[in-house]
Amino acid sequence: MKIESAQDMQGLGEAIAGVARGGDVLILTGELGAGKTTFAQGVARGLGITEPVTSPTFVMSKYYPPVARLGLLHLDVYRVGAADQLLDLWSELDAQSSLTLVEWGIPWAGEFGDCVVEMCIDSEHTVGFSAVSALGELFLGRIEPVLA
């Protein structure tokens, strides 16, 4: 799917928020400036969250409490050096009642539970999705209709 603008990227995030369930994890893969935070802003809007969404690069995690049905966890694990550091961060968060977005998370995909999908944004702003876990196939099945 080709994304033509920041508004399109936010719209995609908003649409995916509409089919997400608590415990779903979306790993965001793409270069700096690819649109990962813009996508997260759309997800927040789709979840009814009005708090400004910014990149978690320097704080590693941001939690946006639920306004309606789900909260939003936004993680940046680029600087995580070991699995125990990630598990410490992960265990402090309310992932089961939230949609979790993880930037730079593919090396740690196995640590994020059973319902994991990767969203890859290439340099031409083409977006693709792939299941990273068994239950991720179910999440992917919920995502695919909003891509049509």
N, C-alpha and C positions, 0 to 999 in steps of 0.2 A: 504494500500500500504506500503510495507516494503522498507525503505531507507537503503541502504548498506554502503554509504560513504558520505563524505562532498560534493563530486562532484555530487552525485545523488541528494542531497538536493538542491544544487545550480541549477541543471538542472530542478528540479521540479519548483523552483521559476521562472526560465527563461521561462518555458512553460506556467505557469499561467500568467505571465506578458503579454504574447502574446494574451491572451483572455480577459484581464482586460479592463475596461472602467472607465472613470472619474467618481468619486463618489463611486466606489466599495470600500468596507471595508473588510479586512480579519483580524479577530482576531486570534492571534497566542497563543496557549495554550500549555504549556509544561514546565517541570522542567528546572532549570538552566542547561545550557549545552546541551539541547535537540536538538539544531540546528536552533533556531528561527532567529538568526542574520545571520547564514550561508544561510538560505532560503532567507532572505532579500537581501543578496549580489547577489543571483541568479536573484531575481526579478529586481534589479537595472540593472544588465547586460542585462536582457531581454528587459528593457526599453531604453537601449542604454546609460545609465548613467555610466560614467567612474570614477566618484569621489569615493574614498574608503568609503564603508559602514561599520559603527561600531555601536555597541549597544547604544541606546539612554538612558540607565539606569540612568545616572547622570544628563542629560540635559532634560529629559522627551520627547523631540521631536527633530527630525531632518528632514529637508526638502531638497530634492534633486530636483532642477528645471528640467523641461522637456528638454530633448535633442531632442526627436522626438515627440511622441504624448502625453505622460503622464509624470507628475512629480511623485515623490514618497514621501509620508509622512510616517515616521517611528516613532511611539510613544511607550513609555513605561509608562503605567499608574499605575504601582504597588504602587506608593506612593501618588496617588490622594486620598484625604480623603473625598471629597464631590463633588456632581454633579456640583455645581457652579464653582469649581476649574477646573473641566474637561471642562465645557462649555466655560470658559475663554480661556483655551488653544486651544480648538477646533475652536472657532470663529476667532482666529487669523490666521488660516491656510487655504490654498487654496485647500480644499478637493474635490471640484467638477471637477477640472482638473487634479486630481492625483489619483493614487491607494494608499490607506491608509492601512498600516500594524500596528496593535495595539497589543503590548505584554501586557499580564495580563489584557486584556480588557473585559472579559466575564461579570464581575459584572456591567459594564457600557454599555453593548451591545445596550440597548435601546436608548442611547444618540448619536449613531453614524449614524443615518439616516436610510434609507429604504433598502439599498442593502448590507446586512451584512452576512458574512459566517464565521464560526469558523473552523480553522485548528488545530487539536489536535495531538500533537506528544507525544507518550507514551515512557516509559523508554526503550522499545525495538526498538525504532525508527520506529514504525509503525505509519503512518500518516492517519488520517481520516478527512473528511469534513462534515459539516452539516450547513444547512441554519438557520440563527438566526432571519431572518425577511422575510416578504412576497416577496420582490424583491430579497432577498438573494437566493431564489429558482432559479431565472433567472441566477444569477451569478454562482450558483452551477451547473446549466445546461451547462454553458460555460466551467466550470472547468472539469467536468466529462470526456469529450472526451480526454483531455490531460493525464488523469490518466490511460487510457487503454493501 
